[in-house]
Amino acid sequence: MKSHSKLSQLFLVLALLLSHTMCAVVAAGYTNMCWGIRYACYSAPASTAFLPVIPYSIGILVCLGLALVFRRR
């Protein structure tokens, strides 16, 4: 019983870490793209910096799903 509670908390913490990491990665990528577009003649739009959101959000959803499963047991 206690191990399920600990696993639930572990997956909640992992989801939180993933969300904070995602924000840092996307912010750094966006600022890099804006700089590159202005000064280095990048041809891709700045919105391509948001592409890492897809795998991060999948990981966050998986962690939250596992936390919910272990919370109910």
Number of C-alpha atoms within 10 A of each C-alpha: 8 7 9 15 14 14 17 23 17 15 20 19 15 17 22 15 12 17 17 11 13 20 15 12 16 18 14 12 19 18 13 13 22 17 14 16 15 9 9 10 10 13 9 12 12 17 12 12 19 15 11 14 15 10 11 18 15 11 16 20 13 14 21 20 16 17 23 16 13 18 15 10 9
